[in-house]
């Protein structure tokens, strides 16, 4: 994944309202108007949040008459999950390295017959 796309994902997901919008549109298509009714902010502010999610590729929009309908892109979410899994693998590798350094040394011969 290129760095610009990763930056766009994490920028979009860095805001609680955007994460909530993403949860809603992953569960089903919503009009931006219906989404705006769920938040104590202006329609324009919700539209901007949806636009950030759309630019990141996490949400797609389509027109239906006068309505703008948003839905979540599951593949994009899987890409984010995959990226986070890579970070987790690095972290787990480091923890395993620390564990091996802290483990008791079992290589010394402790079976003396004296």
N, C-alpha and C positions, 0 to 999 in steps of 0.2 A: 504494500500500500504506500502511495506517495505521502510525503509529509504534509502537503497542503490539505489533502483529504482528511488525514488524521486530525490536523488542527481544526478543520471545519466541524468534524464530529464532536470533538471534545469542547469546542467553543459552544456548539449548539446544546450540548448536554450539561453545560456548566450552570445553567439557570433552572431553578425549580419549576417555574411556570412552563418552560419549554419541555422539561421532562414529563410534566403532567399532561401537556397537550399530546406529546408523543404516545404516552400510555393510552389516552383516549382514542387516538386515531389508529393505533395498532389494533384496538378492540373492534373498530369499525369506522367506516367513513363518516365524517362529520362535516357539516357546513361550517365555514369560518364564523358565520353569524351565530350559530348554535354554540360554538366554542366560546365566543366572546361573552355570551350570557353566563358562563361558568366562572368568570373571573372579575374581581373588583377593579377593573381597569377599562380603558377605552377600547372600542372596537379596533381603532388604528394600532394601539399597542399590541393587541392580540394578533392582528394581521402581521405586524413586524416580527413577532415571535414565530409565527408560522413560516414567514419568509426565511428566517434564519435556519429553521429546520429543513426547509425546502432546498436552500442553497447547499446545505450539508449533505443532501441526498437522503435524509431520513424520512422525509414526507414528500408525497407527490400531490399535486393539485390538478383538478379538472373542473371545467365549467359545466354547469347544468342550468340552463336558463340564466337567471340573474345570480344564481348561487355559485360560490366557489367552494368545491368539496375537497377536503383533505383526507388522505389516508396514509398510514404508516408503511414504510418499505421494510419488510421483514428481513430481506437480504442485507440491507444496509446495517440493520441492528446486529445481524449475525457477524458482519464484518467487524463491527465495534467489539463484539464479544470475543472474536478471534484475536483481535489486537490485545485486548486485556488478558487473554489466556497466555499470549506470548510474554507479557510482563510478569504474569504469575509464574511461568516456567523459569524465568530468570531469577525471580525472588526465591522460588523453591530450591533452585540449584545453589544459591548462596547459603540458604539455611542448611542444606545438606552438607555443604562444605564446612560450615561452622560446627555442625553436629559431629562431623568426623574428626575435627580438631579437638573437640572437647571430650570425645569418647575415651574411656580408659585404654591404655596401651596393653593390648593382649598379646603382643609379639614377644614379650620377655618370657623366658623359660621359668615357670614357677613350680615345676615338678621336680624339685631337688630330692635326691634320695638319701641325703645325709641325715 
